[in-house]
Amino acid sequence: MAFVQSNNVLDVTFEASRTFFHQKLEQMRVNRARRKVYKQTRSELISLNDRELADLGIPRASIRRIAMEAAYDC
């Protein structure tokens, strides 16, 4: 198996843009996964009644903050 090393400017530019694209794609995947955790956590907490939230020590006004912390480590 032979490897060809190219110093062509076009090859270097292509490789750099490919890396940039993959980084952006990975960031989009991470953001989508975090958003899913946020939405699921928020949905589950909203579905609880006031008594269940009180048992957990969670005021209804804190649901958004708790979901943000769960998803984004804020």
N, CA, C and O atoms as a Maestro MAE file, in Angstrom:
{
 s_m_m2io_version
 :::
 2.0.0
}

f_m_ct {
 s_m_title
 :::
 protein
 m_atom[296] {
  # First column is atom index #
  i_m_mmod_type
  r_m_x_coord
  r_m_y_coord
  r_m_z_coord
  i_m_residue_number
  s_m_chain_name
  s_m_pdb_residue_name
  s_m_pdb_atom_name
  i_m_atomic_number
  :::
  1 25 0.845 -1.163 0.000 1 A "MET " " N  " 7
  2 3 0.000 0.000 0.000 1 A "MET " " CA " 6
  3 2 0.893 1.229 0.000 1 A "MET " " C  " 6
  4 15 1.789 1.352 0.835 1 A "MET " " O  " 8
  5 25 0.655 2.115 -0.911 2 A "ALA " " N  " 7
  6 3 1.489 3.307 -1.036 2 A "ALA " " CA " 6
  7 2 0.675 4.529 -0.632 2 A "ALA " " C  " 6
  8 15 -0.512 4.635 -0.937 2 A "ALA " " O  " 8
  9 25 1.328 5.430 0.047 3 A "PHE " " N  " 7
  10 3 0.710 6.684 0.436 3 A "PHE " " CA " 6
  11 2 1.357 7.800 -0.369 3 A "PHE " " C  " 6
  12 15 2.581 7.870 -0.484 3 A "PHE " " O  " 8
  13 25 0.532 8.661 -0.918 4 A "VAL " " N  " 7
  14 3 1.033 9.782 -1.699 4 A "VAL " " CA " 6
  15 2 0.812 11.034 -0.875 4 A "VAL " " C  " 6
  16 15 -0.305 11.316 -0.442 4 A "VAL " " O  " 8
  17 25 1.855 11.763 -0.666 5 A "GLN " " N  " 7
  18 3 1.762 12.999 0.098 5 A "GLN " " CA " 6
  19 2 1.774 14.156 -0.889 5 A "GLN " " C  " 6
  20 15 2.672 14.265 -1.725 5 A "GLN " " O  " 8
  21 25 0.782 15.006 -0.786 6 A "SER " " N  " 7
  22 3 0.671 16.114 -1.723 6 A "SER " " CA " 6
  23 2 0.809 17.434 -0.978 6 A "SER " " C  " 6
  24 15 0.270 17.598 0.117 6 A "SER " " O  " 8
  25 25 1.513 18.345 -1.561 7 A "ASN " " N  " 7
  26 3 1.653 19.684 -0.993 7 A "ASN " " CA " 6
  27 2 0.873 20.693 -1.820 7 A "ASN " " C  " 6
  28 15 1.065 21.903 -1.694 7 A "ASN " " O  " 8
  29 25 0.012 20.193 -2.644 8 A "ASN " " N  " 7
  30 3 -0.792 21.046 -3.493 8 A "ASN " " CA " 6
  31 2 -1.694 21.923 -2.615 8 A "ASN " " C  " 6
  32 15 -2.300 21.428 -1.664 8 A "ASN " " O  " 8
  33 25 -1.783 23.187 -2.920 9 A "VAL " " N  " 7
  34 3 -2.591 24.132 -2.135 9 A "VAL " " CA " 6
  35 2 -4.056 23.722 -2.149 9 A "VAL " " C  " 6
  36 15 -4.747 23.847 -1.137 9 A "VAL " " O  " 8
  37 25 -4.526 23.241 -3.269 10 A "LEU " " N  " 7
  38 3 -5.913 22.815 -3.368 10 A "LEU " " CA " 6
  39 2 -6.204 21.646 -2.427 10 A "LEU " " C  " 6
  40 15 -7.250 21.615 -1.780 10 A "LEU " " O  " 8
  41 25 -5.287 20.690 -2.351 11 A "ASP " " N  " 7
  42 3 -5.463 19.555 -1.441 11 A "ASP " " CA " 6
  43 2 -5.496 20.014 0.010 11 A "ASP " " C  " 6
  44 15 -6.313 19.532 0.795 11 A "ASP " " O  " 8
  45 25 -4.627 20.928 0.367 12 A "VAL " " N  " 7
  46 3 -4.575 21.440 1.735 12 A "VAL " " CA " 6
  47 2 -5.861 22.192 2.058 12 A "VAL " " C  " 6
  48 15 -6.414 22.038 3.147 12 A "VAL " " O  " 8
  49 25 -6.333 22.996 1.126 13 A "THR " " N  " 7
  50 3 -7.571 23.749 1.330 13 A "THR " " CA " 6
  51 2 -8.758 22.805 1.486 13 A "THR " " C  " 6
  52 15 -9.610 23.001 2.353 13 A "THR " " O  " 8
  53 25 -8.804 21.779 0.639 14 A "PHE " " N  " 7
  54 3 -9.888 20.804 0.717 14 A "PHE " " CA " 6
  55 2 -9.872 20.105 2.073 14 A "PHE " " C  " 6
  56 15 -10.918 19.942 2.702 14 A "PHE " " O  " 8
  57 25 -8.722 19.705 2.512 15 A "GLU " " N  " 7
  58 3 -8.592 18.997 3.795 15 A "GLU " " CA " 6
  59 2 -9.020 19.897 4.953 15 A "GLU " " C  " 6
  60 15 -9.690 19.438 5.877 15 A "GLU " " O  " 8
  61 25 -8.640 21.168 4.909 16 A "ALA " " N  " 7
  62 3 -9.018 22.103 5.972 16 A "ALA " " CA " 6
  63 2 -10.526 22.330 5.980 16 A "ALA " " C  " 6
  64 15 -11.137 22.379 7.047 16 A "ALA " " O  " 8
  65 25 -11.124 22.468 4.811 17 A "SER " " N  " 7
  66 3 -12.569 22.692 4.773 17 A "SER " " CA " 6
  67 2 -13.319 21.437 5.199 17 A "SER " " C  " 6
  68 15 -14.379 21.529 5.818 17 A "SER " " O  " 8
  69 25 -12.782 20.273 4.877 18 A "ARG " " N  " 7
  70 3 -13.404 19.029 5.310 18 A "ARG " " CA " 6
  71 2 -13.378 18.918 6.826 18 A "ARG " " C  " 6
  72 15 -14.360 18.505 7.442 18 A "ARG " " O  " 8
  73 25 -12.269 19.282 7.413 19 A "THR " " N  " 7
  74 3 -12.157 19.256 8.869 19 A "THR " " CA " 6
  75 2 -13.144 20.242 9.491 19 A "THR " " C  " 6
  76 15 -13.811 19.912 10.472 19 A "THR " " O  " 8
  77 25 -13.242 21.442 8.933 20 A "PHE " " N  " 7
  78 3 -14.176 22.451 9.428 20 A "PHE " " CA " 6
  79 2 -15.606 21.934 9.343 20 A "PHE " " C  " 6
  80 15 -16.384 22.084 10.285 20 A "PHE " " O  " 8
  81 25 -15.947 21.327 8.213 21 A "PHE " " N  " 7
  82 3 -17.283 20.777 8.026 21 A "PHE " " CA " 6
  83 2 -17.593 19.706 9.064 21 A "PHE " " C  " 6
  84 15 -18.680 19.699 9.642 21 A "PHE " " O  " 8
  85 25 -16.658 18.813 9.302 22 A "HIS " " N  " 7
  86 3 -16.874 17.743 10.276 22 A "HIS " " CA " 6
  87 2 -17.010 18.293 11.692 22 A "HIS " " C  " 6
  88 15 -17.787 17.771 12.491 22 A "HIS " " O  " 8
  89 25 -16.262 19.339 12.003 23 A "GLN " " N  " 7
  90 3 -16.392 19.963 13.323 23 A "GLN " " CA " 6
  91 2 -17.780 20.568 13.487 23 A "GLN " " C  " 6
  92 15 -18.411 20.409 14.532 23 A "GLN " " O  " 8
  93 25 -18.252 21.255 12.465 24 A "LYS " " N  " 7
  94 3 -19.586 21.865 12.530 24 A "LYS " " CA " 6
  95 2 -20.669 20.793 12.604 24 A "LYS " " C  " 6
  96 15 -21.645 20.943 13.340 24 A "LYS " " O  " 8
  97 25 -20.500 19.725 11.853 25 A "LEU " " N  " 7
  98 3 -21.460 18.633 11.887 25 A "LEU " " CA " 6
  99 2 -21.514 17.996 13.269 25 A "LEU " " C  " 6
  100 15 -22.596 17.699 13.776 25 A "LEU " " O  " 8
  101 25 -20.367 17.789 13.870 26 A "GLU " " N  " 7
  102 3 -20.321 17.218 15.224 26 A "GLU " " CA " 6
  103 2 -20.966 18.162 16.235 26 A "GLU " " C  " 6
  104 15 -21.672 17.716 17.139 26 A "GLU " " O  " 8
  105 25 -20.727 19.465 16.087 27 A "GLN " " N  " 7
  106 3 -21.338 20.436 16.995 27 A "GLN " " CA " 6
  107 2 -22.860 20.425 16.851 27 A "GLN " " C  " 6
  108 15 -23.582 20.561 17.839 27 A "GLN " " O  " 8
  109 25 -23.337 20.266 15.635 28 A "MET " " N  " 7
  110 3 -24.788 20.188 15.419 28 A "MET " " CA " 6
  111 2 -25.364 18.939 16.080 28 A "MET " " C  " 6
  112 15 -26.455 18.987 16.648 28 A "MET " " O  " 8
  113 25 -24.649 17.834 16.013 29 A "ARG " " N  " 7
  114 3 -25.104 16.598 16.670 29 A "ARG " " CA " 6
  115 2 -25.162 16.771 18.189 29 A "ARG " " C  " 6
  116 15 -26.121 16.347 18.835 29 A "ARG " " O  " 8
  117 25 -24.139 17.392 18.744 30 A "VAL " " N  " 7
  118 3 -24.098 17.631 20.188 30 A "VAL " " CA " 6
  119 2 -25.250 18.543 20.593 30 A "VAL " " C  " 6
  120 15 -25.936 18.274 21.580 30 A "VAL " " O  " 8
  121 25 -25.465 19.609 19.849 31 A "ASN " " N  " 7
  122 3 -26.551 20.543 20.160 31 A "ASN " " CA " 6
  123 2 -27.910 19.863 20.084 31 A "ASN " " C  " 6
  124 15 -28.780 20.115 20.917 31 A "ASN " " O  " 8
  125 25 -28.096 19.000 19.084 32 A "ARG " " N  " 7
  126 3 -29.362 18.289 18.950 32 A "ARG " " CA " 6
  127 2 -29.586 17.362 20.146 32 A "ARG " " C  " 6
  128 15 -30.698 17.287 20.669 32 A "ARG " " O  " 8
  129 25 -28.553 16.668 20.577 33 A "ALA " " N  " 7
  130 3 -28.674 15.758 21.720 33 A "ALA " " CA " 6
  131 2 -28.980 16.538 22.999 33 A "ALA " " C  " 6
  132 15 -29.802 16.111 23.811 33 A "ALA " " O  " 8
  133 25 -28.322 17.671 23.171 34 A "ARG " " N  " 7
  134 3 -28.594 18.494 24.365 34 A "ARG " " CA " 6
  135 2 -30.013 19.032 24.354 34 A "ARG " " C  " 6
  136 15 -30.689 19.044 25.382 34 A "ARG " " O  " 8
  137 25 -30.461 19.477 23.190 35 A "ARG " " N  " 7
  138 3 -31.822 20.003 23.087 35 A "ARG " " CA " 6
  139 2 -32.840 18.904 23.403 35 A "ARG " " C  " 6
  140 15 -33.871 19.167 24.022 35 A "ARG " " O  " 8
  141 25 -32.547 17.679 22.978 36 A "LYS " " N  " 7
  142 3 -33.442 16.556 23.268 36 A "LYS " " CA " 6
  143 2 -33.523 16.303 24.768 36 A "LYS " " C  " 6
  144 15 -34.610 16.071 25.296 36 A "LYS " " O  " 8
  145 25 -32.385 16.344 25.462 37 A "VAL " " N  " 7
  146 3 -32.375 16.169 26.919 37 A "VAL " " CA " 6
  147 2 -33.173 17.282 27.585 37 A "VAL " " C  " 6
  148 15 -33.949 17.029 28.507 37 A "VAL " " O  " 8
  149 25 -32.981 18.522 27.115 38 A "TYR " " N  " 7
  150 3 -33.714 19.659 27.682 38 A "TYR " " CA " 6
  151 2 -35.220 19.457 27.529 38 A "TYR " " C  " 6
  152 15 -35.971 19.579 28.497 38 A "TYR " " O  " 8
  153 25 -35.652 19.148 26.313 39 A "LYS " " N  " 7
  154 3 -37.082 19.005 26.054 39 A "LYS " " CA " 6
  155 2 -37.690 17.849 26.845 39 A "LYS " " C  " 6
  156 15 -38.803 17.961 27.358 39 A "LYS " " O  " 8
  157 25 -36.958 16.739 26.942 40 A "GLN " " N  " 7
  158 3 -37.475 15.575 27.669 40 A "GLN " " CA " 6
  159 2 -37.575 15.873 29.170 40 A "GLN " " C  " 6
  160 15 -38.583 15.558 29.803 40 A "GLN " " O  " 8
  161 25 -36.532 16.477 29.731 41 A "THR " " N  " 7
  162 3 -36.541 16.806 31.154 41 A "THR " " CA " 6
  163 2 -37.664 17.783 31.474 41 A "THR " " C  " 6
  164 15 -38.409 17.592 32.436 41 A "THR " " O  " 8
  165 25 -37.779 18.829 30.663 42 A "ARG " " N  " 7
  166 3 -38.812 19.842 30.881 42 A "ARG " " CA " 6
  167 2 -40.203 19.214 30.760 42 A "ARG " " C  " 6
  168 15 -41.085 19.495 31.572 42 A "ARG " " O  " 8
  169 25 -40.396 18.379 29.766 43 A "SER " " N  " 7
  170 3 -41.689 17.730 29.561 43 A "SER " " CA " 6
  171 2 -42.066 16.849 30.750 43 A "SER " " C  " 6
  172 15 -43.204 16.871 31.217 43 A "SER " " O  " 8
  173 25 -41.100 16.077 31.229 44 A "GLU " " N  " 7
  174 3 -41.385 15.187 32.356 44 A "GLU " " CA " 6
  175 2 -41.705 15.970 33.623 44 A "GLU " " C  " 6
  176 15 -42.599 15.592 34.380 44 A "GLU " " O  " 8
  177 25 -40.977 17.063 33.854 45 A "LEU " " N  " 7
  178 3 -41.250 17.855 35.056 45 A "LEU " " CA " 6
  179 2 -42.576 18.598 34.951 45 A "LEU " " C  " 6
  180 15 -43.294 18.722 35.943 45 A "LEU " " O  " 8
  181 25 -42.908 19.091 33.768 46 A "ILE " " N  " 7
  182 3 -44.187 19.788 33.591 46 A "ILE " " CA " 6
  183 2 -45.358 18.840 33.803 46 A "ILE " " C  " 6
  184 15 -46.414 19.251 34.286 46 A "ILE " " O  " 8
  185 25 -45.178 17.581 33.447 47 A "SER " " N  " 7
  186 3 -46.275 16.619 33.581 47 A "SER " " CA " 6
  187 2 -46.583 16.266 35.040 47 A "SER " " C  " 6
  188 15 -47.647 15.719 35.331 47 A "SER " " O  " 8
  189 25 -45.665 16.574 35.953 48 A "LEU " " N  " 7
  190 3 -45.911 16.293 37.371 48 A "LEU " " CA " 6
  191 2 -46.882 17.317 37.941 48 A "LEU " " C  " 6
  192 15 -46.887 18.479 37.534 48 A "LEU " " O  " 8
  193 25 -47.709 16.869 38.893 49 A "ASN " " N  " 7
  194 3 -48.607 17.823 39.541 49 A "ASN " " CA " 6
  195 2 -47.849 18.547 40.662 49 A "ASN " " C  " 6
  196 15 -46.711 18.205 40.984 49 A "ASN " " O  " 8
  197 25 -48.504 19.549 41.244 50 A "ASP " " N  " 7
  198 3 -47.844 20.374 42.264 50 A "ASP " " CA " 6
  199 2 -47.421 19.556 43.484 50 A "ASP " " C  " 6
  200 15 -46.382 19.834 44.082 50 A "ASP " " O  " 8
  201 25 -48.200 18.568 43.851 51 A "ARG " " N  " 7
  202 3 -47.868 17.733 45.007 51 A "ARG " " CA " 6
  203 2 -46.588 16.930 44.749 51 A "ARG " " C  " 6
  204 15 -45.713 16.849 45.612 51 A "ARG " " O  " 8
  205 25 -46.488 16.339 43.558 52 A "GLU " " N  " 7
  206 3 -45.295 15.565 43.214 52 A "GLU " " CA " 6
  207 2 -44.054 16.451 43.135 52 A "GLU " " C  " 6
  208 15 -42.972 16.056 43.568 52 A "GLU " " O  " 8
  209 25 -44.218 17.641 42.584 53 A "LEU " " N  " 7
  210 3 -43.088 18.579 42.539 53 A "LEU " " CA " 6
  211 2 -42.670 18.999 43.948 53 A "LEU " " C  " 6
  212 15 -41.480 19.121 44.241 53 A "LEU " " O  " 8
  213 25 -43.655 19.218 44.814 54 A "ALA " " N  " 7
  214 3 -43.353 19.600 46.197 54 A "ALA " " CA " 6
  215 2 -42.605 18.468 46.912 54 A "ALA " " C  " 6
  216 15 -41.689 18.724 47.693 54 A "ALA " " O  " 8
  217 25 -42.990 17.236 46.646 55 A "ASP " " N  " 7
  218 3 -42.293 16.095 47.237 55 A "ASP " " CA " 6
  219 2 -40.830 16.052 46.806 55 A "ASP " " C  " 6
  220 15 -39.959 15.639 47.572 55 A "ASP " " O  " 8
  221 25 -40.573 16.478 45.585 56 A "LEU " " N  " 7
  222 3 -39.197 16.517 45.077 56 A "LEU " " CA " 6
  223 2 -38.459 17.793 45.487 56 A "LEU " " C  " 6
  224 15 -37.247 17.904 45.304 56 A "LEU " " O  " 8
  225 25 -39.196 18.744 46.038 57 A "GLY " " N  " 7
  226 3 -38.588 20.007 46.441 57 A "GLY " " CA " 6
  227 2 -38.315 20.930 45.267 57 A "GLY " " C  " 6
  228 15 -37.370 21.718 45.290 57 A "GLY " " O  " 8
  229 25 -39.142 20.826 44.248 58 A "ILE " " N  " 7
  230 3 -38.955 21.630 43.037 58 A "ILE " " CA " 6
  231 2 -40.139 22.570 42.870 58 A "ILE " " C  " 6
  232 15 -41.266 22.112 42.683 58 A "ILE " " O  " 8
  233 25 -39.904 23.865 42.933 59 A "PRO " " N  " 7
  234 3 -40.993 24.797 42.621 59 A "PRO " " CA " 6
  235 2 -41.245 24.805 41.105 59 A "PRO " " C  " 6
  236 15 -40.315 24.669 40.311 59 A "PRO " " O  " 8
  237 25 -42.490 24.963 40.728 60 A "ARG " " N  " 7
  238 3 -42.841 24.944 39.312 60 A "ARG " " CA " 6
  239 2 -42.068 25.996 38.520 60 A "ARG " " C  " 6
  240 15 -41.769 25.776 37.346 60 A "ARG " " O  " 8
  241 25 -41.743 27.112 39.122 61 A "ALA " " N  " 7
  242 3 -41.020 28.187 38.445 61 A "ALA " " CA " 6
  243 2 -39.579 27.792 38.116 61 A "ALA " " C  " 6
  244 15 -38.936 28.457 37.304 61 A "ALA " " O  " 8
  245 25 -39.066 26.741 38.719 62 A "SER " " N  " 7
  246 3 -37.673 26.329 38.496 62 A "SER " " CA " 6
  247 2 -37.514 25.233 37.443 62 A "SER " " C  " 6
  248 15 -36.401 24.777 37.184 62 A "SER " " O  " 8
  249 25 -38.606 24.817 36.848 63 A "ILE " " N  " 7
  250 3 -38.535 23.716 35.889 63 A "ILE " " CA " 6
  251 2 -37.609 24.051 34.728 63 A "ILE " " C  " 6
  252 15 -36.777 23.227 34.348 63 A "ILE " " O  " 8
  253 25 -37.737 25.227 34.166 64 A "ARG " " N  " 7
  254 3 -36.904 25.610 33.022 64 A "ARG " " CA " 6
  255 2 -35.423 25.594 33.394 64 A "ARG " " C  " 6
  256 15 -34.591 25.089 32.640 64 A "ARG " " O  " 8
  257 25 -35.102 26.151 34.562 65 A "ARG " " N  " 7
  258 3 -33.711 26.201 35.009 65 A "ARG " " CA " 6
  259 2 -33.150 24.798 35.220 65 A "ARG " " C  " 6
  260 15 -32.014 24.517 34.836 65 A "ARG " " O  " 8
  261 25 -33.932 23.930 35.820 66 A "ILE " " N  " 7
  262 3 -33.485 22.562 36.079 66 A "ILE " " CA " 6
  263 2 -33.254 21.816 34.757 66 A "ILE " " C  " 6
  264 15 -32.281 21.075 34.620 66 A "ILE " " O  " 8
  265 25 -34.145 22.016 33.796 67 A "ALA " " N  " 7
  266 3 -33.968 21.371 32.497 67 A "ALA " " CA " 6
  267 2 -32.720 21.910 31.790 67 A "ALA " " C  " 6
  268 15 -32.002 21.149 31.143 67 A "ALA " " O  " 8
  269 25 -32.460 23.204 31.907 68 A "MET " " N  " 7
  270 3 -31.259 23.789 31.317 68 A "MET " " CA " 6
  271 2 -29.999 23.193 31.965 68 A "MET " " C  " 6
  272 15 -29.036 22.862 31.273 68 A "MET " " O  " 8
  273 25 -30.017 23.062 33.275 69 A "GLU " " N  " 7
  274 3 -28.864 22.484 33.975 69 A "GLU " " CA " 6
  275 2 -28.646 21.028 33.564 69 A "GLU " " C  " 6
  276 15 -27.508 20.584 33.409 69 A "GLU " " O  " 8
  277 25 -29.730 20.296 33.390 70 A "ALA " " N  " 7
  278 3 -29.607 18.896 32.997 70 A "ALA " " CA " 6
  279 2 -29.002 18.748 31.607 70 A "ALA " " C  " 6
  280 15 -28.225 17.827 31.353 70 A "ALA " " O  " 8
  281 25 -29.362 19.655 30.716 71 A "ALA " " N  " 7
  282 3 -28.921 19.530 29.329 71 A "ALA " " CA " 6
  283 2 -27.598 20.237 29.047 71 A "ALA " " C  " 6
  284 15 -26.759 19.715 28.312 71 A "ALA " " O  " 8
  285 25 -27.414 21.392 29.612 72 A "TYR " " N  " 7
  286 3 -26.266 22.231 29.233 72 A "TYR " " CA " 6
  287 2 -25.245 22.432 30.332 72 A "TYR " " C  " 6
  288 15 -24.295 23.192 30.143 72 A "TYR " " O  " 8
  289 25 -25.401 21.788 31.460 73 A "ASP " " N  " 7
  290 3 -24.454 21.895 32.579 73 A "ASP " " CA " 6
  291 2 -24.197 23.351 32.964 73 A "ASP " " C  " 6
  292 15 -23.054 23.758 33.174 73 A "ASP " " O  " 8
  293 25 -25.265 24.119 33.053 74 A "CYS " " N  " 7
  294 3 -25.143 25.553 33.411 74 A "CYS " " CA " 6
  295 2 -24.979 25.702 34.913 74 A "CYS " " C  " 6
  296 15 -24.861 26.820 35.414 74 A "CYS " " O  " 8
  :::
 }
 m_bond[295] {
  # First column is bond index #
  i_m_from
  i_m_to
  i_m_order
  :::
  1 1 2 1
  2 2 3 1
  3 3 4 2
  4 3 5 1
  5 5 6 1
  6 6 7 1
  7 7 8 2
  8 7 9 1
  9 9 10 1
  10 10 11 1
  11 11 12 2
  12 11 13 1
  13 13 14 1
  14 14 15 1
  15 15 16 2
  16 15 17 1
  17 17 18 1
  18 18 19 1
  19 19 20 2
  20 19 21 1
  21 21 22 1
  22 22 23 1
  23 23 24 2
  24 23 25 1
  25 25 26 1
  26 26 27 1
  27 27 28 2
  28 27 29 1
  29 29 30 1
  30 30 31 1
  31 31 32 2
  32 31 33 1
  33 33 34 1
  34 34 35 1
  35 35 36 2
  36 35 37 1
  37 37 38 1
  38 38 39 1
  39 39 40 2
  40 39 41 1
  41 41 42 1
  42 42 43 1
  43 43 44 2
  44 43 45 1
  45 45 46 1
  46 46 47 1
  47 47 48 2
  48 47 49 1
  49 49 50 1
  50 50 51 1
  51 51 52 2
  52 51 53 1
  53 53 54 1
  54 54 55 1
  55 55 56 2
  56 55 57 1
  57 57 58 1
  58 58 59 1
  59 59 60 2
  60 59 61 1
  61 61 62 1
  62 62 63 1
  63 63 64 2
  64 63 65 1
  65 65 66 1
  66 66 67 1
  67 67 68 2
  68 67 69 1
  69 69 70 1
  70 70 71 1
  71 71 72 2
  72 71 73 1
  73 73 74 1
  74 74 75 1
  75 75 76 2
  76 75 77 1
  77 77 78 1
  78 78 79 1
  79 79 80 2
  80 79 81 1
  81 81 82 1
  82 82 83 1
  83 83 84 2
  84 83 85 1
  85 85 86 1
  86 86 87 1
  87 87 88 2
  88 87 89 1
  89 89 90 1
  90 90 91 1
  91 91 92 2
  92 91 93 1
  93 93 94 1
  94 94 95 1
  95 95 96 2
  96 95 97 1
  97 97 98 1
  98 98 99 1
  99 99 100 2
  100 99 101 1
  101 101 102 1
  102 102 103 1
  103 103 104 2
  104 103 105 1
  105 105 106 1
  106 106 107 1
  107 107 108 2
  108 107 109 1
  109 109 110 1
  110 110 111 1
  111 111 112 2
  112 111 113 1
  113 113 114 1
  114 114 115 1
  115 115 116 2
  116 115 117 1
  117 117 118 1
  118 118 119 1
  119 119 120 2
  120 119 121 1
  121 121 122 1
  122 122 123 1
  123 123 124 2
  124 123 125 1
  125 125 126 1
  126 126 127 1
  127 127 128 2
  128 127 129 1
  129 129 130 1
  130 130 131 1
  131 131 132 2
  132 131 133 1
  133 133 134 1
  134 134 135 1
  135 135 136 2
  136 135 137 1
  137 137 138 1
  138 138 139 1
  139 139 140 2
  140 139 141 1
  141 141 142 1
  142 142 143 1
  143 143 144 2
  144 143 145 1
  145 145 146 1
  146 146 147 1
  147 147 148 2
  148 147 149 1
  149 149 150 1
  150 150 151 1
  151 151 152 2
  152 151 153 1
  153 153 154 1
  154 154 155 1
  155 155 156 2
  156 155 157 1
  157 157 158 1
  158 158 159 1
  159 159 160 2
  160 159 161 1
  161 161 162 1
  162 162 163 1
  163 163 164 2
  164 163 165 1
  165 165 166 1
  166 166 167 1
  167 167 168 2
  168 167 169 1
  169 169 170 1
  170 170 171 1
  171 171 172 2
  172 171 173 1
  173 173 174 1
  174 174 175 1
  175 175 176 2
  176 175 177 1
  177 177 178 1
  178 178 179 1
  179 179 180 2
  180 179 181 1
  181 181 182 1
  182 182 183 1
  183 183 184 2
  184 183 185 1
  185 185 186 1
  186 186 187 1
  187 187 188 2
  188 187 189 1
  189 189 190 1
  190 190 191 1
  191 191 192 2
  192 191 193 1
  193 193 194 1
  194 194 195 1
  195 195 196 2
  196 195 197 1
  197 197 198 1
  198 198 199 1
  199 199 200 2
  200 199 201 1
  201 201 202 1
  202 202 203 1
  203 203 204 2
  204 203 205 1
  205 205 206 1
  206 206 207 1
  207 207 208 2
  208 207 209 1
  209 209 210 1
  210 210 211 1
  211 211 212 2
  212 211 213 1
  213 213 214 1
  214 214 215 1
  215 215 216 2
  216 215 217 1
  217 217 218 1
  218 218 219 1
  219 219 220 2
  220 219 221 1
  221 221 222 1
  222 222 223 1
  223 223 224 2
  224 223 225 1
  225 225 226 1
  226 226 227 1
  227 227 228 2
  228 227 229 1
  229 229 230 1
  230 230 231 1
  231 231 232 2
  232 231 233 1
  233 233 234 1
  234 234 235 1
  235 235 236 2
  236 235 237 1
  237 237 238 1
  238 238 239 1
  239 239 240 2
  240 239 241 1
  241 241 242 1
  242 242 243 1
  243 243 244 2
  244 243 245 1
  245 245 246 1
  246 246 247 1
  247 247 248 2
  248 247 249 1
  249 249 250 1
  250 250 251 1
  251 251 252 2
  252 251 253 1
  253 253 254 1
  254 254 255 1
  255 255 256 2
  256 255 257 1
  257 257 258 1
  258 258 259 1
  259 259 260 2
  260 259 261 1
  261 261 262 1
  262 262 263 1
  263 263 264 2
  264 263 265 1
  265 265 266 1
  266 266 267 1
  267 267 268 2
  268 267 269 1
  269 269 270 1
  270 270 271 1
  271 271 272 2
  272 271 273 1
  273 273 274 1
  274 274 275 1
  275 275 276 2
  276 275 277 1
  277 277 278 1
  278 278 279 1
  279 279 280 2
  280 279 281 1
  281 281 282 1
  282 282 283 1
  283 283 284 2
  284 283 285 1
  285 285 286 1
  286 286 287 1
  287 287 288 2
  288 287 289 1
  289 289 290 1
  290 290 291 1
  291 291 292 2
  292 291 293 1
  293 293 294 1
  294 294 295 1
  295 295 296 2
  :::
 }
}
